[in-house]
Structure formats: structure tokens, C-alpha cells
């Protein structure tokens, strides 16, 4: 990432930059023929993403663990956009049996016995995507409309454990690090997107898969370590975004016609950027794919 461009808001090759908002990057886009599922859409940048996608005409499904909060989000969107097509879906991505992500939480296991960062931020989304994939393939083939999958990763993906993914120590409490565990889950988001992109390209399907870093935004996601985050923000205040800016890159990658046919890339500030070395490791991505399926199969049998 270009630090100068991040701080100044200088626009990149896409015509947008760190200061661009979700409304600005989707201006003029007609998404009335699209259906979008937004996980974590009950608040923060997820809510803003849902609002802007609905503003551009998409049928938006807010998928969230807290149904009451999701319903309130729906009413908030409808208040300013009476014609918005919004539905609410109860979805707990921390549970395979059964949405928001988690960040810097103390060591804990999901109800399926999997470390919470990895279970919620990666595995739940991995499973959801797999469950929706056949429908997306059929739709892309029959309508000719390009499908787009956007994984919300983070710059933090570079701050993972040594080796990238600790396949043999996913649930090890003794060597657990809140920061590294979060970084591992965000790296997994990137690797998942890259591997899925490769597989869909092999099938010749009109479905793209990309990852994004939304930027530094103070949201309830940071509730597990508020003092650390406040101190961090004090020293990095010039790099932080507001919520409309934080939702911009996701909205850009999801809707902008400039990205038609573009897949397997990583975006920050609405411009393609280079991820970490681990994120580009094809063997690591393939191993994670197999590992994730084994975890899901094992949890489903319990």
C-alpha cells in the first residue's frame, strides 16, 4: 500500500483512493439485476455496504447472527430509501451446524470446537460460499450475468503465525496470540479467494473472486481490546477511515464495471495492491482448501 496516498487520499489508477466513499465509487452503477448477501450487515461497514448496494438497486440480504439488529438495520435503510429491496437472514457463521467477524478476542473455541477467529472469520464464510456456489454457477450460466464473491480480508493478514496457517495447532491455547490468530484468519480469507478463483477459472465460469482490505475503521469489531485499539488509533490517527470510506473498497469490487472479469486479486483503497508472500502461495491455498473441508466434515459428524 502507498502510505502517502493512504494519508492524503490521492486517487490511484482506478480513479478512487482512501478518501473515496462507497456512494462515490458506485455512482451511476445499476445493480437492479443483482442479489447480494452481506454478512455482518447489521452494523458498521457491513451496514453501509448493504445500504449502498440497495441504493444502486440490488436485492440485498442482510445475513447476521443478531436478527433484531439486522431488522433494525433493514428499517434504517428503508427509512431513507423506501424502494430498497432488503431481506434479513439469521446466520451464525461461528457455527458450522447451524455474523459478523471477530477480532482480537481471548482464546475460545466455537461450538464446533474450532478456534473462534478461524471458525468465524474463515471457516463459516468458506462453508457459506460453498453452499451458495452451485446456485451462483447456474445463475451465471443461464443469465450471462457475472457473479462476484468478495472476501473481506485485512492488511493484518501479513501479521500471522510463522508459516502462514498453523494446520497442526489451530486449537493450541498455549501458543495462542490474539493478533496472530486474527492475522491467520485474514490470511485464510485471501487464500480461500485465490484458490476458489483458480478453480472457477478452470471451469470457465463467469464468477470472480477477490479480496479486500477495507482500511482501519473503529467499529464494534474491536470490542475485545478497546484500550489497545484506542492507543493504536492515537498514534495512527492519520490512517483511519470513517464508515462510508471503509465500505468503499468492498462496494467498488462488488459492483464497479472496471472489474468485470478481474479475479484472484487483492484490493485496498479501491486499487489493486500486492498481498503478503504467504497470500500468493498456491500450495498453501490448496492445503487450506482441503484442511477447511476436513474440519467441516468432522464438525458435521459430531
C-alpha positions in Angstrom: 0.0 0.0 0.0 1.1 3.6 -0.8 1.4 5.3 2.6 1.3 8.8 1.1 -1.8 8.0 -0.9 -3.4 6.5 2.1 -2.9 9.6 4.3 -3.6 12.2 1.6 -6.5 10.4 -0.2 -4.6 10.6 -3.5 -6.5 8.7 -6.2 -5.0 5.6 -7.7 -5.3 4.1 -11.2 -8.9 3.2 -10.6 -9.8 6.9 -10.1 -10.5 6.4 -6.4 -8.5 6.5 -3.2 -8.6 6.1 0.5 -10.9 9.2 0.9 -13.5 7.8 -1.6 -16.8 6.7 -0.1 -19.0 3.7 -1.1 -21.6 6.1 -2.6 -18.9 7.8 -4.8 -17.3 4.6 -6.1 -20.7 3.1 -7.2 -22.1 6.3 -8.7 -24.1 5.5 -11.9 -24.0 1.8 -11.4 -27.3 -0.1 -12.0 -27.3 -3.2 -9.8 -31.1 -3.9 -10.2 -30.4 -7.3 -11.7 -28.2 -8.5 -8.8 -28.8 -10.2 -5.5 -26.2 -9.6 -2.8 -25.7 -11.4 0.5 -23.9 -9.2 3.0 -22.6 -10.9 6.1 -22.2 -8.7 9.1 -24.6 -6.3 7.5 -26.3 -5.3 10.8 -23.8 -2.7 11.6 -20.5 -0.9 10.8 -19.1 -1.1 7.3 -21.4 -4.1 6.6 -24.5 -2.0 7.1 -23.0 0.8 4.9 -22.2 -1.7 2.2 -25.8 -3.1 2.4 -27.2 0.4 2.2 -25.2 1.4 -0.8 -25.8 -1.8 -2.7 -29.5 -1.4 -2.1 -29.2 2.3 -3.2 -27.9 1.0 -6.5 -30.9 -1.3 -6.9 -29.5 -4.6 -5.7 -31.7 -7.0 -3.8 -29.8 -7.2 -0.5 -29.9 -9.9 2.1 -28.5 -9.0 5.4 -27.2 -12.2 7.0 -26.4 -11.8 10.7 -26.4 -13.6 14.0 -28.5 -11.0 15.7 -31.8 -11.0 14.0 -33.1 -8.0 16.0 -30.1 -5.9 15.0 -30.4 -7.0 11.3 -34.1 -6.0 11.3 -33.2 -2.6 12.8 -30.6 -2.2 10.0 -33.2 -3.0 7.4 -35.6 -0.3 8.8 -32.8 2.2 8.9 -32.1 1.6 5.2 -35.8 1.7 4.3 -36.2 5.0 6.2 -34.1 6.8 3.6 -34.8 4.5 0.6 -38.4 3.4 0.6 -38.0 1.3 -2.6 -35.0 -0.6 -1.2 -35.2 -4.4 -1.6 -34.0 -5.7 1.8 -34.4 -9.1 3.4 -33.0 -10.4 6.7 -31.5 -13.9 7.2 -30.4 -15.3 10.5 -26.9 -16.7 10.2 -24.3 -17.7 12.8 -21.1 -18.1 10.9 -19.2 -19.2 14.0 -21.3 -22.4 13.9 -21.0 -25.0 11.1 -24.1 -26.8 12.4 -26.3 -24.0 12.5 -22.2 -12.9 11.7 -20.1 -10.9 12.0 -16.4 -11.4 12.2 -14.4 -11.3 15.4 -11.1 -9.5 16.1 -8.5 -9.9 18.9 -10.8 -12.0 21.1 -9.4 -14.1 24.0 -8.7 -17.7 23.2 -12.0 -19.6 22.9 -13.5 -22.4 20.8 -16.6 -22.3 18.7 -19.4 -24.7 19.5 -17.8 -27.0 16.9 -14.5 -27.0 18.8 -12.5 -24.7 16.5 -10.6 -21.6 17.5 -13.0 -18.6 17.2 -11.1 -16.3 14.9 -10.5 -19.2 12.4 -14.1 -20.5 12.8 -15.9 -17.2 12.3 -13.7 -15.2 10.0 -12.7 -18.0 7.7 -14.5 -21.4 8.1 -18.0 -20.1 8.3 -17.6 -18.0 5.2 -15.8 -20.8 3.4 -18.8 -23.1 4.1 -21.4 -20.4 3.2 -19.6 -19.8 -0.1 -19.6 -23.5 -0.9 -23.3 -23.8 -0.1 -24.1 -20.9 -2.5 -21.7 -21.8 -5.3 -23.9 -24.2 -7.3 -26.7 -21.6 -7.4 -24.2 -19.0 -8.5 -22.8 -21.2 -11.2 -26.3 -22.0 -12.6 -27.3 -18.3 -12.5 -24.1 -17.2 -14.3 -24.6 -19.8 -17.0 -28.3 -19.1 -17.6 -28.4 -15.3 -17.3 -24.9 -14.4 -18.5 -24.6 -12.0 -15.6 -21.3 -12.1 -13.9 -21.3 -13.3 -10.3 -18.9 -11.7 -7.8 -17.6 -13.0 -4.5 -15.8 -10.5 -2.3 -13.8 -11.8 0.8 -13.2 -9.2 3.5 -9.6 -9.7 4.4 -7.3 -7.2 6.0 -3.8 -5.7 6.0 -3.4 -7.7 9.2 -3.1 -10.9 7.0 0.6 -10.2 6.9 0.8 -10.5 10.7 0.0 -14.2 11.0 2.0 -17.0 12.6 5.2 -18.3 11.1 4.4 -20.4 8.1 1.1 -18.7 7.5 -1.5 -21.2 8.7 -0.9 -23.4 11.8 -2.6 -26.5 10.5 -1.4 -28.7 13.4 -2.0 -26.0 16.1 -5.3 -24.3 15.1 -6.7 -25.0 18.6 -3.5 -24.8 20.7 -4.1 -22.4 23.6 -0.5 -22.4 24.9 1.0 -20.7 21.9 -2.1 -18.6 21.1 -1.7 -15.0 20.1 -4.8 -12.8 19.6 -3.0 -10.7 17.0 -1.5 -13.6 15.1 -4.8 -15.6 15.3 -6.7 -12.7 13.7 -4.0 -12.3 11.1 -4.1 -16.0 10.3 -7.9 -15.9 9.8 -7.5 -12.9 7.4 -4.8 -14.7 5.5 -7.2 -17.6 5.2 -9.7 -15.2 3.6 -7.2 -14.3 1.0 -6.0 -17.8 0.3 -9.6 -19.0 0.0 -10.4 -16.3 -2.5 -7.4 -17.1 -4.6 -8.0 -20.9 -4.6 -11.6 -20.5 -5.4 -10.8 -18.1 -8.2 -8.4 -20.6 -9.7 -10.9 -23.4 -9.6 -13.7 -21.2 -11.2 -11.3 -20.1 -13.9 -10.5 -23.8 -14.7 -14.3 -24.3 -15.2 -14.5 -21.3 -17.4 -17.3 -19.7 -15.3 -18.2 -16.1 -15.2 -17.7 -15.7 -11.5 -15.0 -13.6 -10.0 -13.5 -13.9 -6.5 -11.4 -11.1 -5.0 -10.2 -10.0 -1.5 -10.3 -6.5 0.0 -8.7 -4.6 2.9 -11.4 -2.1 4.0 -8.9 0.1 5.9 -8.6 1.0 9.6 -12.1 1.7 11.0 -13.1 2.0 14.6 -16.1 -0.4 14.8 -17.6 -2.7 17.4 -15.4 -5.4 15.9 -12.7 -4.1 18.2 -14.7 -4.6 21.4 -12.4 -7.3 22.8 -9.4 -5.0 23.2 -10.7 -1.4 23.3 -7.7 0.1 25.2 -5.2 -1.3 22.8 -7.2 -0.1 19.8 -7.6 3.4 21.3 -3.9 3.6 21.9 -3.1 2.3 18.4 -5.5 4.9 16.9 -3.8 7.7 18.8 -0.5 7.0 17.1 -2.0 6.2 13.7 -4.9 8.8 13.6 -4.0 10.0 10.1 -4.5 6.5 8.6 -8.1 5.9 9.9 -11.3 6.0 7.8 -14.9 6.7 8.6 -17.5 4.1 7.9 -18.6 5.4 4.4 -14.9 5.3 3.4 -14.4 1.9 5.0 -17.2 0.4 2.9 -15.9 1.8 -0.4 -13.4 -0.9 -1.5 -15.9 -3.7 -0.9 -18.6 -1.8 -2.8 -16.2 -1.0 -5.6 -15.1 -4.6 -6.1 -18.6 -5.9 -5.8 -20.2 -3.5 -8.4 -17.9 -1.4 -10.5 -17.8 -2.3 -14.2 -14.0 -1.7 -14.3 -13.6 -5.0 -12.5 -15.5 -7.1 -15.0 -13.7 -10.4 -15.4 -11.0 -9.4 -12.9 -10.4 -12.2 -10.4 -7.9 -13.5 -7.8 -6.8 -10.0 -6.8 -6.4 -8.1 -3.6 -7.6 -4.5 -3.2 -7.1 -1.7 -0.8 -8.3 1.9 -1.1 -10.2 0.7 -4.3 -7.0 -0.1 -6.1 -5.2 -3.4 -6.7 -2.3 -4.0 -4.3 0.2 -6.7 -3.6 -0.6 -9.0 -0.7 2.0 -10.8 1.5 4.2 -13.6 0.2 2.1 -16.2 2.1 -1.1 -14.9 0.4 0.4 -15.8 -3.0 1.4 -19.3 -2.1 -0.7 -21.6 -4.3 0.3 -24.7 -2.4 -0.7 -23.1 0.9 -4.0 -22.1 -0.6 -4.7 -25.7 -1.8 -3.7 -27.1 1.5 -6.0 -24.7 3.3 -8.9 -25.7 1.0 -8.5 -29.4 1.9 -8.0 -28.6 5.6 -11.1 -26.5 5.7 -13.2 -29.2 4.1 -11.9 -31.8 6.6 -12.8 -29.5 9.5 -16.3 -29.0 8.2 -16.8 -32.7 7.5 -15.5 -33.6 11.0 -17.7 -31.0 12.7 -20.8 -32.1 10.7 -20.4 -35.7 12.0 -20.5 -34.6 15.7 
